[in-house]
Amino acid sequence: MSSSAPDGQPPTTPPAAANSGAIAAVGVMFQDTTDETPIPRRQVASWAMWDWATQPFNSVLLTFVFASLYLVSANFLPDDVAKLADDDPAKEQALAGLSSGYGLATTIAGILILLLAPVLGQTADRSGSRKRWLLVFTALLALLQFALFFAQADPAYFWYGALVLSIGAVVSEIAGVNYNAMLVQVSTPKTIGKVSGLGWGLGYIGGIVALTIVIALTFADWFGMDTSNGLAYRLIAVGCGVWTILFALPLFLNVPEAPAPAGVHRVGFFAAYGVLVKDIVALYRTHRSTFWFLLASAVYRDGLAGVFAFGGILAAVAFHFSQNEVLIFAIAANVVAGASTIIAGRFDDRFGARAVIITALTGLVVVALVVFFGHAAGKSIFWVCGLILSAFVGPAQAASRSLLARVTPEGMQGEIFGLYATTGRVASFMSPALWTLFIAVFGATYWGILGIAIVLAAGLGLLLLVRFPPRTPVTR
């Protein structure tokens, strides 16, 4: 992996093959434009609220509450096994089986995201229907959250719950492609970072608020309500669905639909992938360092996703956190991740984005191994190391986008950031697959840590092999 001539310096004009429009039509996040027409604040705020609207699905249902405290728990074990002590080997192995099964469902979801997200995002952009498709998939996401109400606390409903959650992850990702594409409609070149950060920040805050509400309900003992048969968790899922509908409405009411781009023709399902492959080949030939960075980032970004996707399950199943401990840890992790991301931005400007990413990934791998080999120490090691892991995730994600801006050739910003969105889906099955494999082979949930660490280490290794040109102009 190198950027030897002619890759070391970008050409003055992008190659024709790299401008076929396929990349730019897949999850576009940036456009090369000098238009500084002010965007109405109502549109900006309404767009950013979608992050707030959908974050509870990720933080409450996927990560810290429904999946970890309910689905992968004794609620879905046979009665004779569920009654065993938490440290009983038979019960631990049974819970590991649930963790592995849920990992398999998320692996399938990752493959579906890889197959569907690029083409569906391209279809929306080419037809001028981003907002329409975002509405469709947001509504589907809400319906899937409502569907979790029927996942009763019985082993017979485990796969139902796992599949509904996994399908929800697919729908959420596809919706996110269209949502990200709308960023250029509510920002200018000078405000795009600020607007993007607003959505990111509201997402963190929304997750914290939703988790706080769940904690309040738990401490209030649901006001004396009979919460047997998993009713509390099922009502939480319904509440998240209502949250999604209410707070997503401003976007659909206040942000207009973007017109279809001029001169871009629709292509069929398989033809779209053919055009996309041609663009990737052209990028490899002319800007090899950027190509290799996209590959490396696809791998380690999936590892970053795995840290949060399975963090709650590790806390509850492998380290025996109580329900309240998981919820408190969830809030602390979100606060730490948000704060560290803001602080790391200064290090990015001073030392460079690549140094921030390498430091964060190295820290993640080392701390993950400490948790794996020191798991016998119990809750204390997960509390400390889990928060350190959270502190590294945000900076690595934010610096990745910054680094890509620095290595993107002049005039290709829209295409490369669209490809960045696409390649992020390419490796989305790796962490769930290795998580599932290691748990299935060794029979204990904590072995999944090693699977995620391997993905992070592989991405770090690929990044270290990338040679970047000494200076790449960036359009601001």
C-alpha positions in Angstrom: 0.0 0.0 0.0 1.7 3.2 -1.1 1.2 6.4 -2.8 4.1 6.3 -5.2 4.1 8.3 -8.3 1.8 9.1 -9.9 -0.2 8.6 -6.7 1.8 10.9 -4.4 0.2 14.1 -5.8 -3.4 14.3 -7.0 -3.9 15.4 -10.6 -5.3 18.8 -11.3 -8.5 17.3 -12.7 -10.3 14.1 -11.6 -10.3 11.3 -14.1 -13.4 10.9 -16.2 -14.0 7.3 -15.0 -14.2 8.6 -11.4 -16.9 11.0 -12.3 -19.6 8.6 -13.5 -21.9 9.6 -10.7 -22.2 6.2 -9.0 -20.1 7.2 -6.0 -21.7 10.6 -5.6 -25.1 9.0 -5.7 -24.5 6.8 -2.7 -25.0 8.4 0.6 -23.5 11.8 -0.4 -22.3 13.8 2.6 -20.4 16.7 1.0 -20.7 18.6 -2.2 -18.0 20.7 -3.9 -19.9 24.0 -4.0 -19.3 27.7 -3.3 -22.9 28.5 -2.6 -23.1 30.4 0.7 -26.8 31.2 0.7 -27.9 31.1 4.4 -30.0 28.1 5.4 -33.1 28.8 7.5 -32.4 27.8 11.1 -35.7 25.9 11.3 -34.5 23.6 8.5 -31.1 23.0 10.2 -32.7 22.3 13.6 -35.3 20.0 12.1 -32.7 18.0 10.2 -30.6 17.6 13.3 -33.5 16.4 15.3 -33.6 13.2 13.3 -30.5 12.1 15.1 -32.2 12.8 18.4 -35.3 10.9 17.1 -33.5 7.7 16.2 -30.7 7.5 18.8 -32.9 5.6 21.4 -33.2 2.7 19.0 -29.4 2.5 19.0 -28.5 3.3 22.6 -31.6 1.9 24.4 -32.7 -1.0 22.3 -29.6 -2.2 20.4 -26.9 -1.6 22.9 -27.7 -1.1 26.6 -31.3 -2.1 27.5 -33.4 -4.4 25.3 -30.7 -6.5 23.7 -28.4 -6.8 26.7 -30.7 -6.7 29.7 -33.7 -8.6 28.2 -33.0 -10.5 25.0 -29.6 -12.0 25.9 -30.7 -12.8 29.5 -32.2 -15.5 31.6 -35.6 -14.4 30.4 -35.1 -16.5 27.3 -33.6 -19.5 28.9 -35.5 -22.7 29.9 -36.8 -22.4 33.5 -34.5 -25.1 34.9 -31.4 -23.3 33.5 -32.6 -19.8 34.3 -33.0 -20.8 38.0 -29.3 -21.7 38.3 -26.8 -19.4 39.9 -25.2 -16.8 37.6 -21.8 -18.3 38.0 -23.0 -21.8 37.2 -21.2 -23.1 34.1 -24.4 -24.5 32.5 -26.1 -21.1 32.8 -23.0 -19.3 31.5 -22.9 -21.5 28.5 -26.6 -21.1 27.8 -26.2 -17.3 28.0 -23.2 -17.5 25.7 -25.5 -19.4 23.2 -27.9 -16.5 23.3 -25.0 -14.0 22.7 -23.8 -16.1 19.8 -27.3 -16.4 18.3 -27.8 -12.6 18.6 -24.4 -12.1 17.0 -25.4 -14.4 14.1 -28.6 -12.3 13.5 -26.5 -9.1 13.5 -24.0 -10.7 11.1 -26.8 -11.4 8.6 -28.0 -7.8 9.1 -24.5 -6.5 8.2 -24.5 -8.5 5.0 -28.0 -7.1 4.1 -26.8 -3.6 4.8 -23.8 -4.2 2.4 -26.1 -5.5 -0.3 -29.0 -3.0 0.0 -27.7 0.3 1.3 -25.6 1.4 -1.6 -28.2 0.7 -4.3 -31.1 2.1 -2.4 -29.2 5.2 -1.5 -28.2 5.6 -5.1 -31.8 5.2 -6.3 -33.0 7.9 -3.9 -30.4 10.4 -5.0 -30.9 9.8 -8.7 -34.7 10.1 -8.5 -34.7 13.1 -6.2 -36.5 11.2 -3.5 -34.2 11.2 -0.5 -36.8 12.7 1.8 -39.5 10.3 0.6 -37.3 7.2 1.2 -36.2 8.6 4.5 -39.8 8.9 5.5 -40.5 5.3 4.4 -37.6 3.8 6.4 -38.1 6.0 9.4 -41.7 4.8 9.5 -40.5 1.2 9.2 -38.1 1.7 12.0 -40.9 2.9 14.3 -43.1 0.0 13.3 -40.2 -2.5 14.1 -39.8 -0.9 17.5 -43.5 -1.4 18.1 -43.2 -5.0 16.9 -40.7 -5.7 19.8 -43.7 -5.4 22.1 -44.6 -9.0 21.1 -41.2 -10.4 22.1 -42.5 -12.1 25.3 -40.1 -13.4 27.9 -40.0 -17.0 26.6 -37.3 -19.0 24.7 -39.7 -19.4 21.9 -39.6 -15.7 21.2 -35.8 -15.3 21.2 -35.3 -15.5 17.5 -38.3 -13.3 16.9 -36.8 -10.6 19.0 -33.3 -11.0 17.5 -34.6 -10.9 14.0 -36.8 -7.8 14.6 -33.8 -6.0 16.2 -31.5 -7.0 13.3 -34.0 -5.9 10.7 -34.3 -2.6 12.5 -30.6 -2.2 12.3 -30.7 -2.7 8.5 -33.6 -0.2 8.2 -31.8 2.3 10.4 -28.7 2.2 8.4 -30.5 2.6 5.1 -32.5 5.5 6.5 -29.1 7.0 7.7 -27.8 6.9 4.1 -30.6 9.2 3.0 -30.4 11.4 6.1 -26.7 11.9 5.6 -27.3 12.8 2.0 -29.6 15.6 3.1 -26.8 17.3 5.0 -25.8 19.3 2.0 -29.4 20.7 1.8 -29.2 22.2 5.3 -25.6 23.6 5.3 -23.1 25.6 3.3 -19.4 24.8 2.8 -18.6 27.0 5.8 -21.2 25.5 8.1 -21.3 21.8 7.1 -19.0 20.7 9.9 -21.0 22.7 12.5 -24.3 21.4 11.2 -23.0 17.8 11.1 -21.7 18.2 14.7 -25.1 19.5 15.8 -26.8 16.3 14.6 -24.0 14.2 16.2 -24.3 16.1 19.5 -28.1 15.9 19.6 -27.8 12.1 19.0 -25.6 11.8 22.1 -27.8 14.0 24.2 -31.0 12.2 23.0 -29.5 8.8 24.0 -28.6 10.2 27.4 -32.1 11.6 28.0 -33.8 8.4 26.9 -31.6 6.3 29.1 -32.2 8.6 32.1 -36.0 8.2 31.5 -35.6 4.4 31.6 -33.6 4.7 34.8 -36.2 6.9 36.4 -39.0 4.4 35.5 -36.9 1.6 36.9 -36.2 3.3 40.2 -39.9 4.1 40.4 -40.6 0.4 40.0 -42.9 1.3 37.0 -45.3 2.9 39.5 -46.5 -0.5 40.7 -47.3 -1.9 37.3 -47.1 -5.7 36.8 -44.0 -6.0 34.6 -43.9 -9.8 34.4 -43.3 -11.5 31.0 -40.9 -8.8 30.1 -43.6 -6.1 29.9 -41.3 -3.3 31.1 -38.8 -3.9 28.3 -41.5 -4.3 25.7 -43.1 -1.0 26.8 -39.6 0.6 26.5 -39.5 -0.5 22.9 -42.9 1.0 22.2 -41.8 4.2 23.9 -38.7 4.4 21.6 -41.0 4.0 18.6 -43.2 6.8 19.7 -40.1 8.9 20.4 -38.9 8.2 16.8 -42.2 9.4 15.3 -42.6 12.5 17.4 -39.0 13.9 17.0 -38.6 12.9 13.3 -41.7 14.9 12.3 -39.9 18.3 12.1 -37.6 17.1 9.4 -40.5 16.0 7.2 -42.5 19.1 7.8 -39.7 21.7 7.4 -37.0 20.4 5.2 -37.9 20.4 1.5 -37.2 17.5 -0.9 -34.1 18.0 -3.1 -34.6 17.9 -6.8 -33.0 15.1 -8.9 -29.5 16.0 -10.1 -29.3 17.1 -13.7 -27.7 14.8 -16.2 -27.8 11.7 -13.9 -29.6 8.7 -15.3 -31.1 5.9 -13.4 -29.5 2.5 -13.7 -30.8 -1.0 -12.7 -30.0 -2.8 -9.5 -27.0 -4.8 -10.8 -25.9 -2.1 -13.2 -25.5 0.3 -10.3 -22.9 -2.0 -8.7 -21.1 -2.3 -12.0 -20.7 1.5 -12.3 -19.6 1.7 -8.7 -16.9 -0.9 -9.2 -15.6 1.1 -12.2 -15.3 4.2 -10.1 -13.5 2.3 -7.3 -11.0 0.9 -9.9 -10.4 4.4 -11.2 -9.7 5.6 -7.7 -7.2 2.8 -7.1 -5.3 3.7 -10.3 -5.1 7.4 -9.7 -5.3 8.1 -6.0 -4.1 4.9 -4.4 -3.4 6.3 -0.9 -7.1 7.4 -0.7 -8.2 4.0 -1.9 -6.2 2.2 0.8 -7.4 4.5 3.5 -11.0 3.8 2.6 -10.3 0.1 2.9 -8.5 0.4 6.2 -11.2 2.7 7.6 -14.0 0.3 6.5 -12.3 -2.4 8.7 -11.6 -0.4 11.9 -14.9 1.5 11.7 -16.7 -1.8 12.0 -14.6 -2.6 15.0 -15.6 0.7 16.5 -19.2 -0.1 15.9 -18.7 -3.5 17.6 -17.5 -1.8 20.8 -20.8 -0.1 21.3 -23.0 -2.8 19.7 -21.8 -5.5 22.1 -20.7 -3.4 25.1 -24.0 -3.7 26.9 -24.1 -7.5 26.4 -20.6 -7.8 27.8 -21.5 -5.8 30.9 -24.7 -7.8 31.6 -23.7 -11.3 30.6 -19.9 -11.6 31.0 -19.5 -9.2 33.9 -22.9 -9.7 35.6 -23.8 -6.0 35.8 -27.3 -5.5 37.3 -29.9 -3.7 35.3 -29.3 -0.3 37.1 -25.5 -0.7 36.7 -25.8 -1.3 33.0 -28.0 1.8 32.6 -25.7 4.0 34.7 -22.7 2.7 32.7 -24.5 3.5 29.5 -25.0 7.1 30.5 -21.4 7.4 31.6 -20.1 5.9 28.4 -22.1 8.3 26.3 -20.9 11.3 28.3 -17.3 10.2 28.1 -17.6 9.5 24.3 -19.1 12.9 23.6 -16.5 14.8 25.8 -13.5 12.9 24.4 -14.6 13.6 20.8 -14.7 17.3 21.5 -11.3 17.4 23.2 -9.7 15.2 20.5 -10.7 17.8 17.9 -7.9 20.0 19.3 -5.4 17.2 19.1 -6.5 16.6 15.5 -5.6 20.2 14.5 -2.3 20.1 16.4 -0.9 16.6 15.7 -2.9 15.5 12.7 -5.9 13.2 12.3 -3.8 10.2 11.4 -2.0 10.4 14.8 -5.3 10.7 16.6 -6.7 7.6 14.8 -3.6 5.5 15.4 -3.5 6.5 19.1 -7.2 5.7 19.5 -7.1 2.4 17.8 -3.9 1.3 19.6 -5.6 2.3 22.9 -8.7 0.3 22.0 -6.8 -2.8 21.1 -4.7 -2.7 24.3 -7.6 -2.0 26.6 -9.7 -4.6 24.9 -7.0 -7.2 25.6 -6.7 -6.0 29.2 -10.4 -6.6 29.6 -10.2 -10.0 27.9 -7.2 -11.3 30.0 -8.4 -9.7 33.2 -12.0 -10.6 33.0 -11.7 -12.6 36.2 -11.3 -9.4 38.1 -15.0 -8.8 37.6 -17.0 -5.6 37.4 -14.2 -3.2 38.4 -12.1 -3.9 35.4 -15.0 -3.4 33.0 -16.0 -0.2 34.6 -12.6 1.3 34.2 -11.6 -0.2 30.9 -15.1 0.2 29.4 -15.1 3.9 29.9 -11.6 4.1 28.5 -12.8 2.3 25.4 -15.7 4.7 25.1 -13.3 7.6 25.3 -11.3 6.2 22.3 -14.3 5.5 20.0 -15.6 9.0 19.3 -12.2 10.5 18.5 -11.4 7.7 16.0 -14.7 8.2 14.2 -14.4 12.0 14.0 -10.7 12.0 13.0 -11.4 9.5 10.2 -13.7 12.0 8.5 -11.1 14.8 9.0 -8.3 12.6 7.6 -10.3 11.7 4.5 -10.8 15.4 3.9 -7.1 15.9 3.9 -6.3 13.1 1.5 -9.2 13.7 -0.9 -8.0 15.1 -4.3 -9.3 18.6 -5.2 -12.7 18.5 -6.9 -13.6 15.0 -5.8 -14.9 15.7 -2.3 -18.5 14.7 -3.1 -17.5 11.4 -4.7 -15.0 10.3 -2.1 -17.2 11.1 0.9 -20.0 9.2 -0.9 -17.7 6.3 -1.3 -16.7 6.6 2.4 -20.3 6.1 3.3 -20.5 3.1 1.1 -17.3 1.4 2.2 -18.4 1.8 5.8 -21.1 -0.8 5.0 -18.7 -3.2 3.2 -17.1 -4.6 6.4 -20.2 -4.2 8.6 -20.4 -8.0 9.1 -16.9 -8.6 10.4 -17.3 -7.7 14.1 -20.6 -9.6 14.5 -19.1 -12.6 12.7 -16.0 -12.8 14.8 -18.0 -12.1 18.0 -20.3 -15.0 17.1 -17.4 -17.3 16.1 -15.3 -16.9 19.2 -18.3 -17.3 21.5 -19.5 -20.3 19.7 -16.1 -22.0 19.7 -15.0 -21.2 23.3 -18.5 -21.2 24.9 -18.2 -18.0 26.9 -19.4 -14.5 26.1 -16.2 -12.7 27.1 -14.4 -14.4 24.2 -16.3 -12.1 21.9 -14.0 -9.3 23.1 -11.1 -11.0 21.3 -13.1 -11.0 18.1 -13.7 -7.3 18.2 -10.1 -6.6 19.1 -8.9 -8.6 16.1 -11.0 -6.4 13.8 -9.7 -3.2 15.4 -6.1 -4.5 15.1 -6.6 -5.5 11.5 -7.8 -2.0 10.7 -4.9 -0.4 12.5 -2.5 -2.6 10.7 -3.9 -1.6 7.3 -3.8 2.1 8.3 -0.2 1.9 9.3 0.7 0.5 5.8 -0.9 3.5 4.1 1.5 6.2 2.9 -0.1 9.5 2.5 1.1 12.3 0.1 3.0 15.0 2.0 0.4 17.7 1.0 -3.1 17.3 -0.3 -5.1 20.4 -1.0 -8.5 20.5 0.8 -11.5 22.6 -0.3 -13.0 24.3 2.7 
